[in-house]
């Protein structure tokens, strides 16, 4: 467990800032979440402001002094940003390097060149899963949409047969596998081991993405049999990014497939290596373990990938020294909103804990027969359905169930994170920006989007949640 996690757990055991009973705290939680939901869905207020105001409402209704509520929120915000802010920034830089250098296109072209016919949906899910490791979901969608449209048109495939596997790969990576913001925040909140969570996340992600991607796409293509929309093909062509041009026009310079893939997988390999060494050696004073504890730490692993990427991605693509700094600057601007939402979510989480809500959930759950992992999944599902945001669902659910991890083993704490992540993906609908992103890009109506995208997200959530519960019985 990291020093930050130990400090967080120590902070979680302090006396509550209010003496409210369980009933008042329960009302405060419902009111705080209701404020967040109302502000996001009805007033279209940014999630950062909604979480901030919801935290204040929670503390006020719980009877806590407002100055202490503000202190709790600020402390939670600061701790969360300190814990995951650098990782999100490094992930954004790596993703930008991959996109701008042509490395992402190189991976896509190489895999597509070896695929065809029935193997194409499997190729698409492989592409999306690899690309989705360092890229945020929205960026991955924008990057892969031209490829999906081109493949569907050229191969005369139903759009859903190609599109669903790509979306499934991106969504599973986003919800279950660090260094994406949601899993990172949950890991930070419950004090889970990142390497173990990453290993178990990949283990669960593989069957989940197969079921929700290539297998489900067969049925999705029957339910919604649509071709690639000409409107979107023309729009992409008018902007100079038509699918045909994207894949047929060779860039002046492009990084090779092997080095590009190794760069993407480098942080995963380093973090998994740390987890393996910790299990095999299990001696904090051992020199080998101490070395891997450093090189396999999330910050160093991602930083190493960024530095390696300068030589494996940017240099082969012809990027001189003068272009690297502007690229980094452009990659950081879009994540400002994400960092604020994540930080405010951490503030909301700390307010829940400091008002005694976390302890209340722990006390009440002792009298229930429901497993802690299922409880975490259900809470994340409820918040996801209400707010439409997987990130808000993750950070809020993590704050509510964090005390449940105090007596869990390392593996079960990691599974708690994955249960939250799985629940946060449940049934994306009209209050989720991703719903409308998919609808517009694929030229679907609302009903068709529900039959395909929404059902796919539900399959991911249920399958991943079920695998989490299954693993909890055997490890």
C-alpha positions as MATLAB code, in Angstrom:
seq = 'XXXXXXXXXXXXXXXXXXXXXXXXXXXXXXXXXXXXXXXXXXXXXXXXXXXXXXXXXXXXXXXXXXXXXXXXXXXXXXXXXXXXXXXXXXXXXXXXXXXXXXXXXXXXXXXXXXXXXXXXXXXXXXXXXXXXXXXXXXXXXXXXXXXXXXXXXXXXXXXXXXXXXXXXXXXXXXXXXXXXXXXXXXXXXXXXXXXXXXXXXXXXXXXXXXXXXXXXXXXXXXXXXXXXXXXXXXXXXXXXXXXXXXXXXXXXXXXXXXXXXXXXXXXXXXXXXXXXXXXXXXXXXXXXXXXXXXXXXXXXXXXXXXXXXXXXXXXXXXXXXXXXXXXXXXXXXXXXXXXXXXXXXXXXXXXXXXXXXXXXXXXXXXXXXXXXXXXXXXXXXXXXXXXXXXXXXXXXXXXXXXXXXXXXXXXXXXXXXXXXXXXXXXXXXXXXXXXXXXXXXXXXXXXXXXXXXXXXXXXXXXXXXXXXXXXXXXX';
ca = [
       0.000    0.000    0.000;
       1.378    3.413   -0.889;
       2.154    6.108    1.667;
      -0.676    8.191    0.211;
      -3.143    5.355    0.745;
      -1.998    4.865    4.330;
      -2.433    8.550    5.009;
      -5.910    8.455    3.472;
      -6.941    5.499    5.614;
      -5.594    7.250    8.678;
      -7.567   10.356    7.760;
     -10.678    8.219    7.296;
     -10.581    7.099   10.941;
     -10.837   10.562   12.505;
     -13.909   11.610   14.457;
     -16.850   12.687   12.255;
     -17.419   16.435   11.938;
     -21.083   15.941   12.864;
     -22.944   13.976   15.518;
     -25.906   13.192   13.235;
     -27.502    9.785   13.504;
     -27.893    7.279   10.715;
     -31.299    8.574    9.667;
     -30.109   12.157    9.272;
     -26.953   11.015    7.475;
     -29.019    8.880    5.112;
     -31.234   11.854    4.291;
     -28.113   14.012    3.810;
     -26.606   11.514    1.357;
     -29.798   11.276   -0.679;
     -30.145   15.049   -0.710;
     -26.505   15.595   -1.695;
     -26.735   13.102   -4.561;
     -30.115   14.568   -5.587;
     -28.552   18.023   -5.800;
     -25.754   16.676   -7.995;
     -28.171   14.794  -10.252;
     -30.551   17.759  -10.553;
     -27.800   20.239  -11.367;
     -26.203   17.966  -13.982;
     -29.357   16.704  -15.682;
     -31.837   19.567  -15.384;
     -29.694   22.686  -15.144;
     -26.831   21.310  -17.301;
     -24.308   22.583  -14.787;
     -20.737   21.347  -15.117;
     -20.038   18.258  -13.005;
     -17.275   20.120  -11.088;
     -19.687   22.771   -9.838;
     -22.417   20.198   -9.253;
     -20.150   18.028   -7.095;
     -18.972   21.068   -5.159;
     -22.497   22.256   -4.408;
     -23.647   18.711   -3.651;
     -20.854   18.339   -1.098;
     -21.879   21.562    0.636;
     -25.538   20.464    0.662;
     -24.569   17.081    2.107;
     -22.563   18.642    4.923;
     -25.218   21.240    5.740;
     -28.064   18.715    5.928;
     -25.876   16.403    8.024;
     -25.553   19.242   10.551;
     -21.823   19.759   10.120;
     -20.261   23.236   10.600;
     -19.868   24.784    7.165;
     -16.216   25.708    7.737;
     -15.396   22.055    8.484;
     -17.318   20.922    5.416;
     -15.256   23.293    3.289;
     -12.056   21.993    4.900;
     -13.066   18.373    4.236;
     -13.970   19.099    0.625;
     -10.740   21.014    0.007;
      -8.629   18.309    1.623;
     -10.288   15.587   -0.434;
      -9.888   17.578   -3.627;
      -6.217   18.229   -2.946;
      -5.437   14.650   -1.950;
      -7.172   13.213   -5.011;
      -5.505   15.554   -7.487;
      -2.147   14.914   -5.811;
      -2.705   11.182   -6.111;
      -3.957   10.901   -9.682;
      -3.479   14.308  -11.343;
       0.053   13.627  -12.572;
      -0.972   10.192  -13.853;
      -3.885   11.614  -15.834;
      -1.588   14.283  -17.283;
       1.070   11.748  -18.295;
      -1.596    9.521  -19.850;
      -2.912   12.470  -21.858;
       0.591   13.307  -23.106;
       1.208    9.702  -24.170;
      -2.147    9.589  -25.949;
      -1.442   12.824  -27.801;
       1.969   11.547  -28.877;
       0.382    8.348  -30.153;
      -2.262   10.226  -32.154;
      -0.158   13.048  -33.593;
       2.841   10.902  -34.556;
       0.727    8.529  -36.626;
       1.465    5.673  -34.237;
      -2.240    4.987  -33.727;
      -2.766    4.874  -37.498;
       0.190    2.524  -37.823;
      -1.350    0.066  -35.355;
      -4.726    0.293  -37.085;
      -3.274   -0.194  -40.572;
      -1.065   -3.122  -39.536;
      -3.857   -5.053  -37.852;
      -6.426   -4.315  -40.574;
      -3.973   -5.449  -43.248;
      -3.959   -8.910  -41.666;
      -7.705   -9.118  -41.030;
     -10.684   -9.706  -43.246;
     -14.071  -11.340  -43.439;
     -15.240  -12.904  -40.197;
     -12.095  -11.851  -38.368;
     -12.749   -8.135  -38.903;
     -14.874   -7.607  -35.733;
     -12.126   -9.313  -33.712;
      -9.543   -7.076  -35.345;
     -11.590   -4.012  -34.422;
     -11.881   -5.027  -30.770;
      -8.134   -5.681  -30.674;
      -7.383   -2.280  -32.197;
      -9.717   -0.482  -29.792;
      -8.341   -2.293  -26.751;
      -4.737   -1.461  -27.611;
      -5.517    2.124  -28.589;
      -7.776    2.476  -25.551;
      -4.998    1.764  -23.051;
      -3.450    5.258  -23.137;
      -6.364    7.249  -24.626;
      -9.462    8.673  -22.959;
     -12.734    7.225  -24.258;
     -13.839   10.333  -26.164;
     -10.432   10.700  -27.833;
     -10.435    7.036  -28.804;
     -13.909    7.343  -30.334;
     -12.934   10.340  -32.432;
      -9.734    8.600  -33.519;
     -11.382    5.308  -34.519;
     -14.646    6.541  -36.058;
     -13.100    7.151  -39.520;
     -11.608    3.642  -39.421;
     -14.927    2.077  -38.417;
     -16.792    3.907  -41.179;
     -14.223    3.017  -43.818;
     -14.130   -0.673  -42.916;
     -17.929   -0.890  -42.826;
     -18.252    0.790  -46.218;
     -15.459   -1.009  -48.044;
     -16.295   -4.419  -46.640;
     -20.054   -3.918  -46.970;
     -20.495   -4.729  -43.277;
     -23.351   -3.665  -41.070;
     -22.045   -0.651  -39.156;
     -22.874   -2.318  -35.841;
     -20.838   -5.425  -36.717;
     -17.740   -3.240  -36.869;
     -18.657   -0.368  -34.554;
     -19.802   -2.304  -31.478;
     -16.475   -4.190  -31.047;
     -14.556   -0.905  -31.306;
     -16.807    0.808  -28.764;
     -16.646   -2.194  -26.429;
     -12.851   -2.204  -26.448;
     -12.680    1.488  -25.629;
     -15.385    1.338  -22.954;
     -13.950   -1.660  -21.105;
     -10.504   -0.059  -20.969;
     -12.065    3.184  -19.737;
     -14.007    1.578  -16.915;
     -11.756   -1.221  -15.674;
      -8.115   -0.653  -16.527;
      -5.814    1.991  -15.036;
      -4.341    4.496  -15.847;
      -7.808    5.738  -16.852;
      -9.172    8.350  -14.405;
     -12.072    6.299  -13.013;
     -10.075    3.265  -11.881;
      -7.271    5.513  -10.609;
      -9.655    7.505   -8.411;
     -11.261    4.343   -7.034;
      -7.845    2.800   -6.328;
      -6.822    5.962   -4.512;
     -10.066    6.126   -2.525;
     -10.096    2.558   -1.226;
      -6.335    2.179   -0.838;
      -6.066   -0.694   -3.344;
      -2.815   -1.871   -4.914;
      -2.564   -0.518   -8.453;
      -0.555   -3.409   -9.864;
      -2.945   -6.048   -8.539;
      -5.941   -4.026   -9.742;
      -4.355   -3.685  -13.184;
      -3.683   -7.421  -13.407;
      -7.190   -8.389  -12.305;
      -8.674   -5.646  -14.480;
      -6.997   -7.045  -17.602;
      -8.067  -10.571  -16.603;
     -11.709   -9.468  -16.334;
     -11.527   -7.156  -19.357;
     -10.602   -9.904  -21.844;
     -13.747  -12.087  -21.579;
     -15.912   -9.009  -21.009;
     -14.796   -7.296  -24.208;
     -15.194  -10.521  -26.207;
     -18.794  -10.994  -25.049;
     -19.831   -7.345  -25.350;
     -17.872   -6.790  -28.572;
     -17.611   -9.377  -31.358;
     -20.243  -11.732  -29.907;
     -22.907   -9.139  -29.104;
     -22.260   -7.304  -32.378;
     -23.845  -10.247  -34.243;
     -27.174   -9.526  -32.564;
     -26.763   -5.751  -32.648;
     -26.242   -5.935  -36.419;
     -29.555   -7.844  -36.759;
     -31.480   -5.464  -34.520;
     -30.064   -2.342  -36.150;
     -28.854   -3.149  -39.656;
     -27.532    0.170  -40.899;
     -24.676    1.074  -43.269;
     -22.046    3.709  -42.623;
     -23.887    7.071  -42.769;
     -23.133    9.003  -45.949;
     -23.683   12.257  -44.075;
     -20.801   11.496  -41.727;
     -18.596   10.174  -44.520;
     -19.117   13.410  -46.448;
     -18.547   15.525  -43.353;
     -15.289   13.771  -42.656;
     -14.284   14.156  -46.262;
     -15.046   17.863  -46.251;
     -12.837   18.281  -43.183;
      -9.968   16.480  -44.859;
     -10.327   13.372  -42.689;
     -12.313   10.973  -44.879;
     -11.853    7.315  -43.935;
     -10.482    6.420  -47.365;
      -7.917    9.176  -47.205;
      -7.022    8.399  -43.622;
      -5.902    4.862  -44.362;
      -4.842    5.019  -48.008;
      -2.750    8.164  -47.827;
       0.670    7.355  -46.471;
       2.054    9.999  -44.128;
       5.409   11.443  -44.867;
       6.882    9.664  -41.828;
       5.357    7.251  -39.353;
       6.715    5.236  -36.388;
       7.055    1.488  -36.870;
       4.453   -0.922  -35.517;
       6.731   -2.795  -33.085;
       8.188    0.205  -31.238;
       4.756    1.854  -31.124;
       3.137   -1.187  -29.537;
       5.994   -1.581  -27.061;
       5.659    2.060  -26.030;
       1.936    1.671  -25.360;
       2.447   -1.515  -23.349;
       5.527   -0.316  -21.438;
       3.689    1.184  -18.431;
       1.422   -1.868  -18.219;
       4.424   -4.212  -18.238;
       6.266   -2.182  -15.599;
       3.274   -1.989  -13.246;
       2.468   -5.676  -13.657;
       6.124   -6.536  -13.057;
       6.049   -4.634   -9.775;
       2.932   -6.512   -8.674;
       4.507   -9.868   -9.591;
       7.788   -9.101   -7.814;
       5.895   -7.974   -4.700;
       4.056  -11.303   -4.636;
       7.089  -13.510   -5.360;
       9.657  -11.807   -3.117;
       7.395  -10.179   -0.497;
      10.275   -8.480    1.310;
      10.194   -4.655    1.393;
      13.909   -4.570    2.242;
      14.945   -6.697   -0.733;
      16.934   -4.658   -3.281;
      15.208   -6.160   -6.325;
      11.766   -5.464   -4.889;
      12.743   -1.903   -3.974;
      13.935   -1.293   -7.541;
      10.675   -2.614   -8.990;
       8.685   -0.609   -6.450;
      10.221    2.483   -8.039;
      10.187    1.604  -11.738;
       6.759   -0.018  -11.445;
       5.123    2.872   -9.635;
       2.415    4.425  -11.822;
       4.123    7.802  -12.156;
       7.507    6.393  -13.128;
       5.957    3.796  -15.456;
       3.967    6.421  -17.355;
       6.820    8.909  -17.298;
       9.110    6.246  -18.760;
       6.605    5.583  -21.557;
       6.392    9.301  -22.360;
      10.186    9.643  -22.484;
      10.558    6.496  -24.580;
       7.773    7.757  -26.832;
       9.835   10.811  -27.732;
      12.318    8.478  -29.429;
       9.966    5.732  -30.673;
       7.000    7.893  -31.743;
       7.952   11.538  -32.218;
      11.453   11.262  -33.636;
      10.519    8.734  -36.371;
       7.551   10.967  -37.267;
       9.881   13.888  -37.855;
       9.106   15.877  -34.706;
      11.951   18.227  -33.890;
      12.701   19.652  -30.460;
      10.651   22.746  -31.185;
       7.460   20.660  -31.729;
       7.585   18.539  -28.568;
       6.761   21.286  -26.076;
       3.708   22.566  -28.023;
       2.447   18.986  -28.316;
       2.656   18.518  -24.543;
       0.919   21.831  -23.989;
      -1.943   20.904  -26.344;
      -2.364   17.515  -24.664;
      -2.830   19.067  -21.210;
      -5.487   21.638  -22.106;
      -8.345   19.161  -22.740;
      -7.872   17.364  -19.397;
      -8.472   20.458  -17.254;
     -12.166   19.619  -16.984;
     -11.423   15.979  -16.181;
      -9.019   16.943  -13.409;
     -11.560   19.317  -11.893;
     -14.300   16.676  -11.955;
     -11.985   14.059  -10.467;
     -10.809   16.517   -7.814;
     -14.351   17.563   -6.893;
     -15.292   13.892   -6.751;
     -12.480   13.392   -4.261;
     -13.820   16.322   -2.265;
     -17.304   14.796   -2.253;
     -15.811   11.464   -1.180;
     -13.948   13.062    1.737;
     -17.084   14.941    2.796;
     -18.955   11.631    2.861;
     -16.257   10.120    5.042;
     -15.775   13.058    7.408;
     -19.500   13.420    8.078;
     -19.594    9.743    9.042;
     -21.478    8.448    5.998;
     -18.782    5.901    5.173;
     -18.961    4.482    8.688;
     -22.763    4.472    8.451;
     -22.598    2.340    5.288;
     -20.154    0.011    7.059;
     -22.424   -0.292   10.114;
     -25.579   -0.877    8.107;
     -24.003   -3.334    5.668;
     -22.981   -5.596    8.555;
     -26.651   -6.435    9.065;
     -27.263   -7.129    5.371;
     -26.659  -10.413    3.614;
     -25.540   -8.592    0.458;
     -21.814   -8.986   -0.383;
     -19.721   -5.818   -0.209;
     -18.693   -6.163   -3.868;
     -22.306   -6.400   -5.014;
     -23.213   -3.423   -2.830;
     -20.443   -1.359   -4.451;
     -21.647   -2.377   -7.924;
     -25.262   -1.471   -7.130;
     -24.330    1.938   -5.709;
     -22.257    2.742   -8.798;
     -25.129    1.584  -11.041;
     -27.618    3.835   -9.250;
     -25.407    6.919   -9.520;
     -24.532    6.148  -13.144;
     -28.214    5.887  -14.088;
     -28.982    9.130  -12.281;
     -26.079   11.296  -13.440;
     -25.043    9.685  -16.740;
     -21.377   10.102  -15.812;
     -19.176    7.050  -15.279;
     -16.565    9.230  -13.571;
     -19.063   10.776  -11.136;
     -20.480    7.318  -10.415;
     -17.012    5.948   -9.738;
     -15.781    8.682   -7.418;
     -19.073    8.878   -5.500;
     -19.428    5.113   -5.068;
     -15.777    4.811   -4.044;
     -16.325    7.396   -1.313;
     -19.378    5.574    0.004;
     -17.833    2.097    0.157;
     -14.194    2.985    0.956;
     -14.520    1.907    4.633;
     -15.533   -1.579    3.463;
     -11.998   -2.069    2.119;
     -10.310   -1.535    5.493;
     -10.418   -5.228    6.431;
     -10.223   -6.643    2.904;
      -7.265   -8.527    1.466;
      -5.205   -6.922   -1.292;
      -6.997   -8.874   -4.009;
     -10.477   -8.168   -2.660;
      -9.727   -4.450   -2.350;
      -8.727   -4.529   -6.033;
     -11.942   -6.379   -6.856;
     -13.885   -3.682   -4.972;
     -12.387   -1.113   -7.356;
     -13.365   -3.227  -10.355;
     -16.904   -3.743   -9.027;
     -17.280    0.034   -8.827;
     -15.842    0.441  -12.322;
     -18.181   -2.188  -13.732;
     -21.218   -0.568  -12.116;
     -20.242    2.849  -13.443;
     -20.728    1.640  -17.044;
     -24.296    0.355  -16.644;
     -26.899    1.357  -19.279;
     -25.715    4.619  -20.782;
     -28.777    6.589  -21.846;
     -29.903   10.105  -22.732;
     -28.181   11.835  -19.800;
     -24.762   10.550  -20.890;
     -22.662   12.548  -23.341;
     -21.267    9.286  -24.737;
     -24.785    8.254  -25.777;
     -25.144   11.297  -28.015;
     -21.577   11.006  -29.298;
     -22.276    7.481  -30.579;
     -25.723    8.420  -31.896;
     -24.456   11.325  -34.002;
     -21.304    9.663  -35.329;
     -23.145    6.510  -36.379;
     -26.233    8.312  -37.671;
     -28.669    6.431  -35.409;
     -31.950    7.478  -33.862;
     -32.518    7.313  -30.100;
     -34.188    3.880  -30.221;
     -31.389    2.383  -32.312;
     -28.758    3.814  -29.977;
     -30.487    2.231  -26.982;
     -30.676   -1.169  -28.743;
     -26.966   -1.118  -29.534;
     -24.805    1.212  -27.446;
     -26.938    1.160  -24.265;
     -27.351   -2.609  -24.321;
     -23.628   -3.063  -24.989;
     -22.746   -0.912  -21.956;
     -25.145   -2.953  -19.818;
     -23.575   -6.209  -20.992;
     -20.125   -4.881  -20.078;
     -21.345   -3.856  -16.628;
     -23.168   -7.103  -15.847;
     -20.485   -9.442  -17.235;
     -17.637   -7.600  -15.534;
     -19.596   -7.391  -12.273;
     -20.371  -11.105  -12.434;
     -16.715  -11.970  -13.084;
     -15.688   -9.812  -10.110;
     -18.041  -11.763   -7.845;
     -16.839  -15.066   -9.317;
     -13.183  -14.183   -8.764;
     -13.924  -13.149   -5.183;
     -14.964  -16.751   -4.470;
     -11.731  -18.298   -5.743;
      -8.969  -15.847   -4.783;
];
